[in-house]
Amino acid sequence: MFRMSPRVLLPVAALVLAACGQQQQGGFHGFPPAHVTLQKVAPRTLPITFEYTGQTVGSKDVEVRARVNGIVESRNFQEGRAVKAGQLLFVIDPKPYAATVEAAQAELARAQAQQAQANREAARLKPLAERHAIGQKEADDAQSNADLAAAAIKSAQAKLDSAKLDLGYTRVVSPISGLSSRAQVSEGSLTTAYQTLLTVVSQVNPIWIQFSIAENDRLRIDKAVAEGKLSLPANDAFDVSIKLSDGSVFPRKGHINFSDTRVNPGTGTYELRAEIPNRDLALRPGQFVRVTLARAPRKDAITVPPLSVLDGTQGKYVYVLGKDKDGKDVAMPRPIVLGDWVDASGGNLFILDSGLKPGDEVIIDGIAKLMPGAQVIPDGPGSGNPAAPGAAPGDATKGTPAKGAAEAKKS
């Protein structure tokens, strides 16, 4: 076996150690310094949008109930289809109520006949009483009978009107135009007045979208407004658009028509409601959608791309370009606090609530090879990056007030 003498081993070991020492002075674990791409921090104004999960509801939901007792004779509409105001929906057996109407008409005729007789008697006795041919009491009684007959006519007329009203209620019509639900009863079913639900009609043009904002999100937004970082439109005059479950955007926009000032104690949220035109009935009640609120500019926003955000034991951080004691470029970790997530024309971005200041140079590429204090070789600023100082402000954005932290965890 060949053996190397100790005199030969010592020079070889010295050369290896020297080479290792030269590499340690360069990059991490002996690797050469990493080439990185920088982005200089420059504040700008961005139009922030907020997204929430909502559900569509009819702007009017009317429960159609029976208003008389009886047996359902027919259903006169197609379930789930559009109906018009005044359209016949159900017919309840009208025969008992028609008979009641005839009885009331007969009672009215009898009362009218009695009134005519009482009036003639009062007219006959009045001149006799004036000539003292009869007692005044007889004349007064005759006039009283005439007055009672007139009251009896009014009572009979009221009973007839009530009977006609009940007869009319046997034809159940739609109170509004909208979409019908399924029929809750079938032909032959017994209905109870003001209790039996027949169907529901929903007015869906315009249609409403109900959604909620978490109390923490609302407090954070209010704080940003108070600090002058965020501007909200007056009277909640947001531009409202919705995204359907398949990812498509509904072609028409709407507005906020209700914003609750109270926190729901059960959910810890504020309830809001948007209204959107729906003349073609493309939206139906009960759909889940994503509600987007626009027209809220964020002033002096400092942004970083998601890939530059890292997780540490103390929270989120980014690498910024620094100098070591020898004046060489090194990667220095900088703790940050994430704010809104936005989708600008050049890509997704995080708006930072704190951690960076204008002029800081953030490392946005080549991060995988970095450790705190590692030497780096800058390749220059990120050309065309949407958060670079030369990017045009006012790019369309969309995100949620609470989405930043969630997206950072994914990165």
VEXZA-310455 format. One line per field, with one value per residue (C-alpha): x, y, z; residue number from 0; residue in three letters. Coordinates in steps of 0.05 Angstrom, whole numbers, plus 5000, padded with zeros to 4 digits. Example, Ala and Ser with C-alpha at 12.3 -4.5 7.8 and 13.67 -1.06 7.14 Angstrom:
// VEXZA-310455
X 5246_5273
Y 4910_4979
Z 5156_5143
i 0_1
aa Ala_Ser
END
This chain:
// VEXZA-310455
X 5000_5024_5032_5045_5098_5080_5126_5082_5016_5031_5038_4975_4934_4959_4937_4867_4857_4880_4832_4774_4792_4788_4719_4693_4711_4665_4596_4559_4591_4647_4602_4617_4574_4504_4481_4417_4366_4348_4287_4292_4234_4193_4124_4066_3990_3953_3877_3863_3804_3772_3743_3691_3648_3575_3509_3454_3384_3322_3311_3240_3223_3147_3116_3051_3001_2928_2881_2820_2806_2793_2816_2868_2835_2893_2964_2970_3044_3108_3152_3219_3199_3188_3119_3088_3052_2978_2990_2945_2984_2932_2856_2823_2753_2709_2640_2629_2649_2605_2546_2563_2563_2494_2468_2497_2465_2397_2407_2422_2360_2317_2347_2334_2261_2253_2283_2234_2175_2201_2211_2140_2111_2151_2129_2055_2055_2095_2038_1988_2032_2039_1962_1960_1917_1963_2010_2081_2108_2080_2113_2180_2177_2166_2226_2268_2249_2270_2337_2347_2331_2384_2435_2414_2430_2500_2512_2486_2530_2591_2576_2569_2636_2670_2641_2663_2733_2738_2713_2768_2820_2805_2844_2916_2957_3030_3039_3104_3142_3200_3222_3175_3198_3170_3097_3090_3021_2990_2919_2872_2910_2872_2894_2887_2877_2940_2980_2990_3051_3037_3102_3154_3165_3232_3244_3313_3319_3355_3386_3419_3485_3494_3565_3602_3667_3704_3710_3786_3788_3742_3786_3848_3816_3791_3861_3891_3840_3854_3929_3916_3943_3876_3818_3748_3693_3640_3574_3604_3601_3645_3645_3618_3632_3623_3659_3620_3639_3670_3717_3681_3665_3592_3587_3547_3569_3529_3532_3525_3454_3461_3518_3502_3532_3527_3571_3534_3550_3543_3593_3635_3623_3590_3536_3535_3490_3502_3452_3466_3421_3398_3349_3366_3357_3427_3437_3392_3379_3426_3489_3556_3599_3661_3644_3697_3696_3738_3754_3797_3866_3924_3973_4048_4044_4109_4105_4146_4134_4110_4172_4216_4177_4205_4183_4228_4223_4204_4155_4159_4223_4258_4331_4356_4424_4473_4548_4594_4653_4696_4647_4624_4552_4516_4444_4414_4346_4294_4230_4166_4091_4047_3986_3941_3953_3944_3946_3979_3990_4059_4043_4021_4048_4046_4035_4076_4049_4119_4191_4218_4230_4239_4307_4317_4341_4303_4331_4276_4314_4369_4341_4347_4423_4424_4436_4440_4505_4523_4560_4521_4534_4478_4457_4420_4347_4290_4273_4199_4179_4111_4136_4198_4201_4189_4124_4061_4017_3944_3947_3884_3889_3848_3856_3828_3847_3863_3894_3966_3985_3952_3988_4054_4048_4037_4100
Y 5000_5070_5117_5191_5215_5267_5317_5315_5317_5381_5426_5395_5408_5479_5491_5462_5505_5567_5553_5543_5607_5646_5617_5631_5704_5705_5673_5630_5562_5573_5591_5654_5716_5710_5753_5790_5837_5900_5943_6013_6031_6090_6109_6119_6123_6059_6049_5995_5948_5904_5835_5798_5737_5754_5720_5744_5756_5784_5859_5838_5769_5761_5701_5686_5659_5637_5691_5645_5574_5524_5470_5487_5474_5491_5517_5565_5580_5542_5535_5570_5615_5689_5715_5784_5826_5807_5740_5684_5633_5590_5581_5561_5531_5592_5560_5569_5641_5653_5626_5673_5731_5713_5708_5777_5806_5779_5808_5875_5872_5856_5914_5961_5938_5949_6018_6036_6013_6051_6114_6111_6101_6160_6204_6186_6199_6264_6311_6277_6292_6364_6371_6335_6280_6229_6230_6255_6190_6151_6198_6194_6118_6116_6161_6118_6056_6091_6108_6036_6011_6057_6030_5959_5974_5996_5933_5889_5927_5916_5841_5838_5875_5826_5766_5793_5805_5733_5709_5750_5720_5651_5675_5682_5729_5750_5816_5832_5814_5767_5694_5643_5589_5519_5510_5491_5459_5417_5412_5384_5412_5448_5519_5559_5634_5675_5613_5567_5586_5575_5599_5654_5707_5743_5808_5801_5864_5897_5842_5851_5822_5815_5812_5827_5861_5833_5881_5876_5894_5953_5979_5972_6010_6065_6071_6079_6132_6169_6169_6196_6134_6114_6153_6124_6152_6193_6158_6090_6109_6050_6021_5951_5893_5818_5756_5692_5623_5604_5664_5707_5780_5801_5854_5905_5945_5969_6009_6002_6014_5994_5995_5975_6017_5961_5900_5834_5803_5733_5740_5801_5833_5893_5877_5912_5905_5921_5931_5911_5915_5847_5860_5795_5754_5726_5727_5684_5688_5646_5650_5659_5713_5753_5827_5878_5949_6000_6075_6075_6105_6087_6145_6138_6062_6023_5956_5893_5830_5769_5727_5776_5765_5711_5679_5683_5666_5738_5746_5770_5801_5820_5827_5897_5916_5937_5945_5905_5935_5928_5967_5905_5894_5845_5821_5848_5823_5876_5860_5884_5888_5868_5908_5901_5853_5883_5859_5914_5912_5883_5829_5816_5862_5871_5940_5947_5980_5988_5964_6000_6072_6108_6095_6025_5974_5908_5843_5813_5758_5709_5703_5627_5631_5684_5684_5746_5782_5743_5781_5795_5822_5870_5863_5929_5949_5905_5930_5939_5917_5946_5972_6006_6082_6089_6049_6087_6100_6085_6013_5973_5932_5884_5849_5843_5881_5815_5777_5800_5754_5695_5704_5715_5649_5615_5647
Z 5000_4983_5043_5040_5088_5142_5109_5046_5085_5122_5060_5028_5091_5094_5022_5035_5097_5060_5003_5052_5088_5023_5007_5077_5067_5005_5009_5060_5077_5028_4969_4929_4944_4916_4859_4881_4851_4889_4892_4920_4965_4940_4968_4920_4920_4905_4897_4948_4940_4993_4981_5023_5017_5006_4990_4943_4969_4937_4947_4966_4992_4999_5034_4998_5049_5046_5072_5077_5099_5045_4997_4944_4876_4829_4823_4764_4757_4742_4803_4800_4742_4737_4756_4748_4799_4798_4765_4790_4832_4868_4870_4935_4931_4921_4926_5001_4996_4935_4975_5032_4983_4959_5030_5046_4984_5006_5075_5044_5001_5062_5101_5043_5040_5115_5108_5053_5097_5157_5116_5089_5159_5186_5128_5139_5214_5213_5187_5234_5293_5270_5271_5338_5307_5339_5396_5386_5413_5354_5305_5342_5343_5269_5256_5302_5263_5199_5229_5253_5183_5154_5204_5186_5113_5131_5171_5114_5065_5109_5113_5037_5027_5075_5039_4972_5000_5025_4957_4924_4970_4941_4880_4906_4862_4865_4902_4865_4803_4814_4817_4849_4896_4899_4919_4992_4982_4927_4900_4952_5011_5067_5080_5144_5138_5150_5170_5111_5069_4995_4963_4965_4911_4909_4872_4842_4800_4832_4874_4942_4966_5041_5069_5134_5156_5216_5275_5274_5200_5212_5269_5226_5169_5215_5244_5174_5158_5223_5208_5138_5103_5073_5043_5041_4996_5031_5050_5032_4958_4937_4867_4881_4835_4846_4825_4815_4839_4772_4776_4725_4741_4737_4681_4721_4782_4841_4905_4981_5004_5077_5128_5199_5255_5306_5316_5314_5383_5355_5298_5317_5249_5217_5166_5098_5038_4965_4909_4837_4774_4752_4695_4659_4723_4716_4792_4835_4910_4952_4909_4944_4911_4924_4936_4916_4941_4902_4906_4970_4954_5000_5006_5010_5005_5012_4976_4969_4927_4965_4948_4985_5051_5097_5162_5223_5297_5311_5253_5181_5153_5088_5069_5055_5027_5081_5092_5137_5176_5114_5071_5031_5010_5056_5066_5130_5157_5171_5211_5177_5191_5132_5112_5052_4995_4926_4854_4814_4739_4747_4799_4870_4924_4999_5028_5092_5154_5181_5175_5114_5096_5029_4999_5030_4979_4987_4959_4917_4880_4900_4971_4974_4982_5036_5110_5155_5142_5079_5026_4962_4893_4871_4799_4799_4812_4789_4720_4708_4778_4796_4862_4833_4837_4762_4761_4744_4804_4803_4779_4790_4854_4892_4959_5028_5090_5126_5067_5075_5133_5101_5034_5070_5105_5037_5010
i 0_1_2_3_4_5_6_7_8_9_10_11_12_13_14_15_16_17_18_19_20_21_22_23_24_25_26_27_28_29_30_31_32_33_34_35_36_37_38_39_40_41_42_43_44_45_46_47_48_49_50_51_52_53_54_55_56_57_58_59_60_61_62_63_64_65_66_67_68_69_70_71_72_73_74_75_76_77_78_79_80_81_82_83_84_85_86_87_88_89_90_91_92_93_94_95_96_97_98_99_100_101_102_103_104_105_106_107_108_109_110_111_112_113_114_115_116_117_118_119_120_121_122_123_124_125_126_127_128_129_130_131_132_133_134_135_136_137_138_139_140_141_142_143_144_145_146_147_148_149_150_151_152_153_154_155_156_157_158_159_160_161_162_163_164_165_166_167_168_169_170_171_172_173_174_175_176_177_178_179_180_181_182_183_184_185_186_187_188_189_190_191_192_193_194_195_196_197_198_199_200_201_202_203_204_205_206_207_208_209_210_211_212_213_214_215_216_217_218_219_220_221_222_223_224_225_226_227_228_229_230_231_232_233_234_235_236_237_238_239_240_241_242_243_244_245_246_247_248_249_250_251_252_253_254_255_256_257_258_259_260_261_262_263_264_265_266_267_268_269_270_271_272_273_274_275_276_277_278_279_280_281_282_283_284_285_286_287_288_289_290_291_292_293_294_295_296_297_298_299_300_301_302_303_304_305_306_307_308_309_310_311_312_313_314_315_316_317_318_319_320_321_322_323_324_325_326_327_328_329_330_331_332_333_334_335_336_337_338_339_340_341_342_343_344_345_346_347_348_349_350_351_352_353_354_355_356_357_358_359_360_361_362_363_364_365_366_367_368_369_370_371_372_373_374_375_376_377_378_379_380_381_382_383_384_385_386_387_388_389_390_391_392_393_394_395_396_397_398_399_400_401_402_403_404_405_406_407_408_409_410
aa Met_Phe_Arg_Met_Ser_Pro_Arg_Val_Leu_Leu_Pro_Val_Ala_Ala_Leu_Val_Leu_Ala_Ala_Cys_Gly_Gln_Gln_Gln_Gln_Gly_Gly_Phe_His_Gly_Phe_Pro_Pro_Ala_His_Val_Thr_Leu_Gln_Lys_Val_Ala_Pro_Arg_Thr_Leu_Pro_Ile_Thr_Phe_Glu_Tyr_Thr_Gly_Gln_Thr_Val_Gly_Ser_Lys_Asp_Val_Glu_Val_Arg_Ala_Arg_Val_Asn_Gly_Ile_Val_Glu_Ser_Arg_Asn_Phe_Gln_Glu_Gly_Arg_Ala_Val_Lys_Ala_Gly_Gln_Leu_Leu_Phe_Val_Ile_Asp_Pro_Lys_Pro_Tyr_Ala_Ala_Thr_Val_Glu_Ala_Ala_Gln_Ala_Glu_Leu_Ala_Arg_Ala_Gln_Ala_Gln_Gln_Ala_Gln_Ala_Asn_Arg_Glu_Ala_Ala_Arg_Leu_Lys_Pro_Leu_Ala_Glu_Arg_His_Ala_Ile_Gly_Gln_Lys_Glu_Ala_Asp_Asp_Ala_Gln_Ser_Asn_Ala_Asp_Leu_Ala_Ala_Ala_Ala_Ile_Lys_Ser_Ala_Gln_Ala_Lys_Leu_Asp_Ser_Ala_Lys_Leu_Asp_Leu_Gly_Tyr_Thr_Arg_Val_Val_Ser_Pro_Ile_Ser_Gly_Leu_Ser_Ser_Arg_Ala_Gln_Val_Ser_Glu_Gly_Ser_Leu_Thr_Thr_Ala_Tyr_Gln_Thr_Leu_Leu_Thr_Val_Val_Ser_Gln_Val_Asn_Pro_Ile_Trp_Ile_Gln_Phe_Ser_Ile_Ala_Glu_Asn_Asp_Arg_Leu_Arg_Ile_Asp_Lys_Ala_Val_Ala_Glu_Gly_Lys_Leu_Ser_Leu_Pro_Ala_Asn_Asp_Ala_Phe_Asp_Val_Ser_Ile_Lys_Leu_Ser_Asp_Gly_Ser_Val_Phe_Pro_Arg_Lys_Gly_His_Ile_Asn_Phe_Ser_Asp_Thr_Arg_Val_Asn_Pro_Gly_Thr_Gly_Thr_Tyr_Glu_Leu_Arg_Ala_Glu_Ile_Pro_Asn_Arg_Asp_Leu_Ala_Leu_Arg_Pro_Gly_Gln_Phe_Val_Arg_Val_Thr_Leu_Ala_Arg_Ala_Pro_Arg_Lys_Asp_Ala_Ile_Thr_Val_Pro_Pro_Leu_Ser_Val_Leu_Asp_Gly_Thr_Gln_Gly_Lys_Tyr_Val_Tyr_Val_Leu_Gly_Lys_Asp_Lys_Asp_Gly_Lys_Asp_Val_Ala_Met_Pro_Arg_Pro_Ile_Val_Leu_Gly_Asp_Trp_Val_Asp_Ala_Ser_Gly_Gly_Asn_Leu_Phe_Ile_Leu_Asp_Ser_Gly_Leu_Lys_Pro_Gly_Asp_Glu_Val_Ile_Ile_Asp_Gly_Ile_Ala_Lys_Leu_Met_Pro_Gly_Ala_Gln_Val_Ile_Pro_Asp_Gly_Pro_Gly_Ser_Gly_Asn_Pro_Ala_Ala_Pro_Gly_Ala_Ala_Pro_Gly_Asp_Ala_Thr_Lys_Gly_Thr_Pro_Ala_Lys_Gly_Ala_Ala_Glu_Ala_Lys_Lys_Ser
END
